Amino acid sequence: MTDLFILCRRKARGNSSWFLEQELKELGVDCYRVTASHVPARRVEDIKMLVNYGQSRHPVWTNRIPESCTILNHPGTVYISANKLNMDAALCEAGVPTLESVILKADAYRWLD
């Protein structure tokens, strides 16, 4: 059983996800790096946690992730935050003021004066 999958863009040796994997292994964490476009060699159904390391695409094996699996940094969240227009729309929808909306309100008040 693998404790943790690290979802990354590439499994190249020496990139930052590789270093993360090495550090976690030194701490005794059974972890394995995976990509969104390839089905992992290890059983997806057994993972306890998926740490998304900056991937905005949902894995092709999403339907095999158990409901009990904790997902940190969900691909949908990465997709929204990686695109300024999507992020602004999400913040506005949640009622969070953004720099652009603050500037527009200031302009509106100035025009009214």
DSSP file (Angstrom, degrees, kcal/mol; ACC not computed):
  #  RESIDUE AA STRUCTURE BP1 BP2  ACC     N-H-->O    O-->H-N    N-H-->O    O-->H-N    TCO  KAPPA ALPHA  PHI   PSI    X-CA   Y-CA   Z-CA
    1    1 A M              0   0    0      0, 0.0     2,-0.5     0, 0.0    46,-0.1   0.000 360.0 360.0 360.0 129.5    0.0    0.0    0.0
    2    2 A T        -     0   0    0     41,-0.3    46,-0.7     1,-0.1    47,-0.2  -0.796 360.0-157.6 -93.0 128.6    1.4    3.4   -1.0
    3    3 A D  S    S+     0   0    0     27,-1.0    46,-1.3    -2,-0.5    45,-0.7   0.876  72.6  16.1 -68.9 -38.0    0.8    6.2    1.5
    4    4 A L  E     -ab  31  49A   0     26,-1.9    28,-1.5    44,-0.2     2,-0.4  -0.996  54.1-158.3-149.5 132.9    1.2    9.1   -0.9
    5    5 A F  E     -ab  32  50A   0     44,-2.5    46,-3.0    -2,-0.4     2,-0.6  -0.916  15.0-149.9-105.6 139.6    1.2    9.9   -4.6
    6    6 A I  E     -ab  33  51A   0     26,-2.3    28,-2.8    -2,-0.4     2,-0.6  -0.942  11.6-150.3-108.4 110.5    2.8   13.1   -5.8
    7    7 A L  E     +ab  34  52A   0     44,-2.4    46,-3.3    -2,-0.6    48,-0.4  -0.718  31.0 161.9 -83.4 117.4    1.0   14.3   -8.9
    8    8 A C        -     0   0    0     26,-2.9    28,-0.5    -2,-0.6    46,-0.1  -0.827  49.7-116.7-133.4 169.4    3.5   16.2  -11.0
    9    9 A R  S    S+     0   0    0     44,-0.4     2,-0.3    -2,-0.3    -1,-0.1   0.914  97.9   9.8 -73.7 -44.6    4.0   17.4  -14.6
   10   10 A R        -     0   0    0      2,-0.1    -1,-0.2    25,-0.1     7,-0.1  -0.968  58.3-142.1-136.5 151.2    7.0   15.2  -15.4
   11   11 A K        +     0   0    0     -2,-0.3    22,-0.1    -3,-0.1     3,-0.1   0.026  49.4 149.9 -98.8  27.5    8.7   12.4  -13.6
   12   12 A A    >   -     0   0    0      1,-0.1     3,-1.4     2,-0.1     6,-0.3  -0.334  52.6-111.9 -63.8 137.8   12.2   13.6  -14.7
   13   13 A R  T 3  S+     0   0    0      1,-0.2    -1,-0.1     5,-0.1     3,-0.1  -0.508  99.9  25.8 -68.9 133.7   15.0   12.9  -12.3
   14   14 A G  T 3  S+     0   0    0      1,-0.4    -1,-0.2    -2,-0.2     2,-0.1   0.336  89.1 119.8  96.4  -7.6   16.3   16.0  -10.6
   15   15 A N  S X> S-     0   0    0     -3,-1.4     4,-1.7     1,-0.1     3,-0.8  -0.377  82.3 -94.7 -83.2 174.3   13.3   18.2  -10.9
   16   16 A S  H 3> S+     0   0    0      1,-0.3     4,-2.1     2,-0.2     5,-0.1   0.814 124.4  55.0 -63.4 -32.1   11.6   19.6   -7.8
   17   17 A S  H 3> S+     0   0    0      2,-0.2     4,-2.3     1,-0.2    -1,-0.3   0.846 106.0  53.7 -68.8 -31.0    9.0   16.8   -7.5
   18   18 A W  H <> S+     0   0    0     -3,-0.8     4,-2.4    -6,-0.3    -2,-0.2   0.916 108.6  48.5 -65.8 -43.2   11.9   14.3   -7.5
   19   19 A F  H  X S+     0   0    0     -4,-1.7     4,-2.4     2,-0.2    -2,-0.2   0.898 110.4  51.7 -64.1 -40.0   13.6   16.1   -4.6
   20   20 A L  H  X S+     0   0    0     -4,-2.1     4,-2.5     1,-0.2     5,-0.2   0.933 109.9  49.5 -59.9 -46.2   10.3   16.2   -2.7
   21   21 A E  H  X S+     0   0    0     -4,-2.3     4,-2.4     1,-0.2    -2,-0.2   0.915 110.8  49.8 -59.3 -44.5    9.9   12.4   -3.2
   22   22 A Q  H  X S+     0   0    0     -4,-2.4     4,-2.1     1,-0.2    -1,-0.2   0.913 111.2  48.4 -62.5 -43.5   13.5   11.8   -2.0
   23   23 A E  H  X S+     0   0    0     -4,-2.4     4,-1.2     2,-0.2    -1,-0.2   0.915 112.0  49.1 -63.9 -43.2   13.0   13.9    1.1
   24   24 A L  H  <>S+     0   0    0     -4,-2.5     5,-2.6     1,-0.2     3,-0.3   0.899 109.7  51.8 -64.0 -40.0    9.7   12.2    2.0
   25   25 A K  H ><5S+     0   0    0     -4,-2.4     3,-1.6     1,-0.2    -1,-0.2   0.892 105.6  55.1 -63.3 -38.6   11.3    8.7    1.5
   26   26 A E  H 3<5S+     0   0    0     -4,-2.1    -1,-0.2     1,-0.3    -2,-0.2   0.811 105.6  53.5 -62.9 -28.5   14.1    9.7    3.9
   27   27 A L  T 3<5S-     0   0    0     -4,-1.2    -1,-0.3    -3,-0.3    -2,-0.2   0.444 126.4-103.7 -84.5   0.0   11.4   10.5    6.4
   28   28 A G  T < 5S+     0   0    0     -3,-1.6     2,-0.5     1,-0.3    -3,-0.2   0.592  72.4 144.7  91.1  11.8    9.9    7.0    5.9
   29   29 A V      < -     0   0    0     -5,-2.6     2,-1.1    -6,-0.1    -1,-0.3  -0.730  49.5-135.2 -86.4 126.5    6.9    8.0    3.8
   30   30 A D        +     0   0    0     -2,-0.5   -26,-1.9   -29,-0.1   -27,-1.0  -0.705  46.4 159.6 -79.2 102.0    6.1    5.4    1.1
   31   31 A C  E     -a    4   0A   0     -2,-1.1     2,-0.3   -28,-0.2   -26,-0.2  -0.850  27.1-168.0-130.1 163.0    5.5    7.8   -1.8
   32   32 A Y  E     -a    5   0A   0    -28,-1.5   -26,-2.3    -2,-0.3     2,-0.3  -0.974  21.2-127.8-153.0 129.5    5.5    7.6   -5.6
   33   33 A R  E     +a    6   0A   0     -2,-0.3     2,-0.3   -28,-0.2   -26,-0.2  -0.635  32.6 177.8 -82.5 139.0    5.5   10.3   -8.3
   34   34 A V  E     -a    7   0A   0    -28,-2.8   -26,-2.9    -2,-0.3     2,-0.3  -0.914  19.7-138.7-135.3 160.6    2.8   10.1  -10.9
   35   35 A T        -     0   0    0      3,-0.4     3,-0.5    -2,-0.3   -26,-0.1  -0.815  22.8-121.6-116.7 162.8    1.6   12.1  -13.9
   36   36 A A  S    S+     0   0    0    -28,-0.5    24,-2.9    -2,-0.3    25,-0.3   0.769 107.6  51.8 -73.3 -25.7   -1.9   12.9  -15.0
   37   37 A S  S    S+     0   0    0     22,-0.2     2,-0.4    23,-0.1    -1,-0.2   0.564 103.2  60.2 -93.7  -8.0   -1.6   11.3  -18.4
   38   38 A H  S    S-     0   0    0     -3,-0.5    -3,-0.4    23,-0.0    23,-0.2  -0.963  81.1-120.2-124.8 137.9   -0.3    7.9  -17.5
   39   39 A V        -     0   0    0     -2,-0.4    -3,-0.1     1,-0.1    -2,-0.0  -0.590  43.1-112.2 -71.3 128.1   -1.8    5.2  -15.3
   40   40 A P        -     0   0    0      0, 0.0     4,-0.2     0, 0.0    -1,-0.1  -0.175   8.0-130.2 -62.9 153.9    0.5    4.6  -12.3
   41   41 A A  S    S+     0   0    0      2,-0.1     2,-0.2    -3,-0.1    -2,-0.0   0.739  92.4  69.1 -73.8 -23.7    2.4    1.3  -12.0
   42   42 A R  S    S-     0   0    0      1,-0.1     2,-0.4     2,-0.0     3,-0.0  -0.589 104.9 -84.6 -93.7 159.7    1.2    1.1   -8.3
   43   43 A R    >   -     0   0    0     -2,-0.2     3,-0.9     1,-0.2   -41,-0.3  -0.478  31.6-164.6 -68.9 117.8   -2.4    0.6   -7.3
   44   44 A V  G >  S+     0   0    0     -2,-0.4     3,-1.6     1,-0.2    -1,-0.2   0.844  85.0  68.1 -66.6 -34.9   -4.3    3.9   -7.2
   45   45 A E  G 3  S+     0   0    0      1,-0.3    -1,-0.2    20,-0.2    -2,-0.1   0.649  98.5  52.0 -62.9 -16.4   -7.1    2.3   -5.2
   46   46 A D  G <  S+     0   0    0     -3,-0.9    -1,-0.3    20,-0.0    -2,-0.2   0.475  78.9 117.7-101.1  -3.6   -4.8    1.9   -2.2
   47   47 A I    <   -     0   0    0     -3,-1.6   -44,-0.2    -4,-0.2   -43,-0.1  -0.348  42.9-166.3 -72.7 147.6   -3.5    5.5   -1.8
   48   48 A K  S    S+     0   0    0    -45,-0.7    22,-2.5   -46,-0.7     2,-0.3   0.747  73.0  19.3 -96.6 -32.2   -4.2    7.5    1.3
   49   49 A M  E     -bc   4  70A   0    -46,-1.3   -44,-2.5    20,-0.2     2,-0.5  -1.000  55.5-159.2-146.4 140.9   -3.1   10.9    0.1
   50   50 A L  E     -bc   5  71A   0     20,-2.9    22,-2.8    -2,-0.3     2,-0.7  -0.982  10.6-164.1-118.9 118.8   -2.6   12.6   -3.3
   51   51 A V  E     -bc   6  72A   0    -46,-3.0   -44,-2.4    -2,-0.5     2,-0.6  -0.909  12.3-147.3-104.5 113.5   -0.4   15.7   -3.2
   52   52 A N  E     -b    7   0A   0     20,-2.6     2,-0.7    -2,-0.7   -44,-0.2  -0.713   6.1-161.9 -83.8 120.1   -0.8   17.7   -6.4
   53   53 A Y  S    S-     0   0    0    -46,-3.3   -44,-0.4    -2,-0.6    -1,-0.1  -0.419  70.6 -53.6-101.5  55.5    2.5   19.4   -7.2
   54   54 A G  S    S+     0   0    0     -2,-0.7     2,-0.5     1,-0.3   -46,-0.1   0.645  89.6 143.9  91.4  17.5    1.1   22.1   -9.6
   55   55 A Q        -     0   0    0    -48,-0.4    -1,-0.3    18,-0.2    23,-0.2  -0.793  27.1-174.7 -93.8 126.2   -0.8   20.0  -12.1
   56   56 A S        +     0   0    0     -2,-0.5     2,-0.3    22,-0.2    23,-0.2   0.572  60.7  86.9 -94.9 -10.4   -4.0   21.6  -13.4
   57   57 A R  S    S-     0   0    0     21,-0.1    19,-0.1    22,-0.0     3,-0.1  -0.706  81.7-120.4 -90.3 140.7   -5.2   18.5  -15.4
   58   58 A H        -     0   0    0     -2,-0.3    -2,-0.1     1,-0.1    -1,-0.0  -0.584  38.3-105.4 -73.2 138.9   -7.2   15.8  -13.8
   59   59 A P    >   -     0   0    0      0, 0.0     3,-1.6     0, 0.0   -22,-0.2  -0.300  17.5-124.8 -63.7 149.3   -5.5   12.5  -14.0
   60   60 A V  T 3  S+     0   0    0    -24,-2.9     3,-0.3     1,-0.3   -23,-0.1   0.678 114.0  54.9 -65.9 -15.5   -6.8    9.9  -16.5
   61   61 A W  T >   +     0   0    0    -25,-0.3     3,-1.9     1,-0.2     4,-0.3   0.095  69.7 119.4-104.2  20.0   -7.1    7.6  -13.5
   62   62 A T  G X   +     0   0    0     -3,-1.6     3,-1.8     1,-0.3    -1,-0.2   0.859  67.8  62.3 -54.2 -40.2   -9.3    9.9  -11.4
   63   63 A N  G 3  S+     0   0    0     -3,-0.3    -1,-0.3     1,-0.3    -2,-0.1   0.634  99.4  56.7 -65.8 -11.9  -12.1    7.5  -11.2
   64   64 A R  G <  S+     0   0    0     -3,-1.9    -1,-0.3     2,-0.1    -2,-0.2   0.508  78.0 108.7 -95.8  -6.9   -9.9    5.0   -9.4
   65   65 A I  S <  S-     0   0    0     -3,-1.8   -20,-0.2    -4,-0.3   -21,-0.1  -0.574  75.4-119.5 -72.4 126.4   -9.0    7.3   -6.5
   66   66 A P    >   -     0   0    0      0, 0.0     3,-1.7     0, 0.0    -1,-0.1  -0.326  12.2-123.5 -67.6 149.9  -10.7    6.1   -3.3
   67   67 A E  T 3  S+     0   0    0      1,-0.3    -2,-0.1     3,-0.0     0, 0.0   0.796 111.6  60.3 -61.6 -28.4  -13.2    8.4   -1.6
   68   68 A S  T 3  S+     0   0    0      2,-0.1    -1,-0.3   -21,-0.1     2,-0.2   0.568  81.3 110.0 -76.8  -8.4  -11.2    8.1    1.6
   69   69 A C    <   -     0   0    0     -3,-1.7     2,-0.5   -20,-0.1   -20,-0.2  -0.499  67.3-134.8 -72.2 131.6   -8.1    9.6   -0.2
   70   70 A T  E     -c   49   0A   0    -22,-2.5   -20,-2.9    -2,-0.2     2,-0.6  -0.760  17.9-157.4 -84.9 128.1   -7.1   13.1    1.0
   71   71 A I  E     -c   50   0A   0     -2,-0.5     2,-0.5   -22,-0.2     3,-0.3  -0.938   3.2-162.2-111.4 118.5   -6.3   15.3   -2.0
   72   72 A L  E    S+c   51   0A   0    -22,-2.8   -20,-2.6    -2,-0.6    -2,-0.0  -0.868  74.9   6.1 -99.6 127.8   -4.1   18.3   -1.3
   73   73 A N  S    S-     0   0    0     -2,-0.5    -1,-0.2   -22,-0.2   -19,-0.2   0.992  89.3-138.1  67.5  63.1   -4.2   21.1   -3.9
   74   74 A H    >>  -     0   0    0     -3,-0.3     4,-2.0     1,-0.1     3,-0.8  -0.169  12.0-121.0 -54.2 140.2   -6.9   19.7   -6.1
   75   75 A P  H 3> S+     0   0    0      0, 0.0     4,-2.4     0, 0.0     5,-0.1   0.836 113.5  57.1 -54.3 -34.8   -6.3   20.0   -9.9
   76   76 A G  H 3> S+     0   0    0      2,-0.2     4,-1.8     1,-0.2     5,-0.1   0.877 106.9  48.4 -64.3 -36.9   -9.5   22.0  -10.3
   77   77 A T  H <> S+     0   0    0     -3,-0.8     4,-2.7     2,-0.2    -1,-0.2   0.893 110.6  50.3 -68.7 -41.2   -8.2   24.6   -7.8
   78   78 A V  H  X S+     0   0    0     -4,-2.0     4,-2.0   -23,-0.2    -2,-0.2   0.903 108.5  53.8 -62.4 -41.0   -4.8   24.7   -9.6
   79   79 A Y  H  X S+     0   0    0     -4,-2.4     4,-0.6   -23,-0.2    -2,-0.2   0.918 112.1  44.0 -60.3 -44.4   -6.6   25.3  -12.9
   80   80 A I  H >< S+     0   0    0     -4,-1.8     3,-0.8     1,-0.2     7,-0.5   0.940 116.4  44.8 -66.9 -47.0   -8.6   28.2  -11.4
   81   81 A S  H 3< S+     0   0    0     -4,-2.7    -1,-0.2     1,-0.2    -2,-0.2   0.742 106.5  60.3 -73.8 -21.4   -5.6   29.8   -9.7
   82   82 A A  H 3< S+     0   0    0     -4,-2.0     2,-0.6    -5,-0.2    -1,-0.2   0.667  99.4  63.4 -78.4 -16.0   -3.3   29.4  -12.6
   83   83 A N  S <X S-     0   0    0     -3,-0.8     4,-2.8    -4,-0.6     5,-0.2  -0.945  73.0-152.3-113.5 119.1   -5.5   31.6  -14.8
   84   84 A K  H  > S+     0   0    0     -2,-0.6     4,-2.6     1,-0.2     5,-0.2   0.873  96.3  49.1 -59.8 -40.2   -5.9   35.2  -13.8
   85   85 A L  H  > S+     0   0    0      2,-0.2     4,-2.3     1,-0.2    -1,-0.2   0.921 113.4  46.2 -67.1 -42.4   -9.4   35.6  -15.3
   86   86 A N  H  > S+     0   0    0      2,-0.2     4,-2.5     1,-0.2    -2,-0.2   0.907 114.0  49.2 -64.2 -41.2  -10.7   32.3  -13.7
   87   87 A M  H  X S+     0   0    0     -4,-2.8     4,-2.6    -7,-0.5    -2,-0.2   0.919 110.9  49.1 -65.3 -43.8   -9.2   33.3  -10.4
   88   88 A D  H  X S+     0   0    0     -4,-2.6     4,-2.6    -5,-0.2    -1,-0.2   0.915 112.4  48.5 -61.6 -43.2  -10.7   36.8  -10.5
   89   89 A A  H  X S+     0   0    0     -4,-2.3     4,-2.5     2,-0.2    -2,-0.2   0.911 112.1  49.0 -63.7 -41.9  -14.1   35.3  -11.4
   90   90 A A  H  X S+     0   0    0     -4,-2.5     4,-1.5     2,-0.2    -2,-0.2   0.903 112.7  47.6 -64.7 -41.3  -13.9   32.8   -8.6
   91   91 A L  H  <>S+     0   0    0     -4,-2.6     5,-2.9     2,-0.2     4,-0.3   0.919 112.9  48.0 -65.6 -43.4  -12.9   35.5   -6.1
   92   92 A C  H ><5S+     0   0    0     -4,-2.6     3,-1.3     1,-0.2    -2,-0.2   0.905 109.9  52.8 -62.8 -41.8  -15.7   37.8   -7.2
   93   93 A E  H 3<5S+     0   0    0     -4,-2.5    -1,-0.2     1,-0.3    -2,-0.2   0.841 109.9  49.1 -62.3 -33.4  -18.2   34.9   -7.0
   94   94 A A  T 3<5S-     0   0    0     -4,-1.5    -1,-0.3    -5,-0.2    -2,-0.2   0.461 119.4-112.4 -85.4  -1.7  -17.1   34.3   -3.4
   95   95 A G  T < 5 +     0   0    0     -3,-1.3    -3,-0.2    -4,-0.3    -2,-0.1   0.668  68.3 144.5  80.5  16.6  -17.4   38.0   -2.6
   96   96 A V      < -     0   0    0     -5,-2.9    -1,-0.3    -6,-0.2    -2,-0.1  -0.792  50.5-124.9 -90.3 122.1  -13.7   38.5   -2.1
   97   97 A P        -     0   0    0      0, 0.0     2,-0.3     0, 0.0    -5,-0.0  -0.419  26.5-159.3 -67.8 139.2  -12.7   42.0   -3.3
   98   98 A T     >  -     0   0    0     -2,-0.1     4,-2.4     1,-0.1     5,-0.2  -0.740  31.8-106.5-112.6 164.8   -9.9   42.0   -5.9
   99   99 A L  H  > S+     0   0    0     -2,-0.3     4,-2.4     1,-0.2     5,-0.2   0.904 121.0  51.0 -57.0 -42.5   -7.5   44.8   -6.8
  100  100 A E  H  > S+     0   0    0      1,-0.2     4,-2.3     2,-0.2    -1,-0.2   0.915 110.3  47.6 -63.8 -43.0   -9.4   45.3  -10.1
  101  101 A S  H  > S+     0   0    0      2,-0.2     4,-2.0     1,-0.2    -1,-0.2   0.861 111.5  51.4 -68.9 -33.4  -12.8   45.5   -8.4
  102  102 A V  H  X S+     0   0    0     -4,-2.4     4,-2.3     2,-0.2    -1,-0.2   0.918 110.5  48.5 -66.1 -43.9  -11.5   48.0   -5.8
  103  103 A I  H  X S+     0   0    0     -4,-2.4     4,-2.3    -5,-0.2    -2,-0.2   0.908 110.6  51.2 -63.5 -41.4  -10.0   50.2   -8.5
  104  104 A L  H  X S+     0   0    0     -4,-2.3     4,-2.4     2,-0.2    -1,-0.2   0.902 110.1  49.0 -63.6 -40.6  -13.3   50.1  -10.5
  105  105 A K  H  X S+     0   0    0     -4,-2.0     4,-2.5     2,-0.2    -1,-0.2   0.910 110.4  51.1 -64.6 -41.3  -15.3   51.1   -7.3
  106  106 A A  H  X S+     0   0    0     -4,-2.3     4,-2.1     1,-0.2    -2,-0.2   0.906 110.8  48.8 -61.8 -41.4  -12.8   54.0   -6.7
  107  107 A D  H  X S+     0   0    0     -4,-2.3     4,-2.5     2,-0.2    -1,-0.2   0.915 109.7  52.1 -62.9 -43.0  -13.3   55.2  -10.3
  108  108 A A  H  X S+     0   0    0     -4,-2.4     4,-2.0     1,-0.2    -2,-0.2   0.922 110.0  48.0 -61.6 -44.3  -17.1   55.0  -10.0
  109  109 A Y  H  X S+     0   0    0     -4,-2.5     4,-1.8     1,-0.2    -1,-0.2   0.893 111.1  51.2 -63.5 -39.2  -17.0   57.1   -6.8
  110  110 A R  H  < S+     0   0    0     -4,-2.1    -2,-0.2     1,-0.2    -1,-0.2   0.899 109.4  50.4 -64.2 -40.6  -14.8   59.6   -8.5
  111  111 A W  H  < S+     0   0    0     -4,-2.5    -1,-0.2     1,-0.2    -2,-0.2   0.871 108.1  53.0 -66.7 -35.9  -17.1   59.8  -11.5
  112  112 A L  H  <        0   0    0     -4,-2.0    -1,-0.2     1,-0.3    -2,-0.2   0.879 360.0 360.0 -66.0 -37.3  -20.1   60.4   -9.2
  113  113 A D     <        0   0    0     -4,-1.8    -1,-0.3    -5,-0.2    -2,-0.2   0.505 360.0 360.0 -67.1 360.0  -18.3   63.3   -7.4
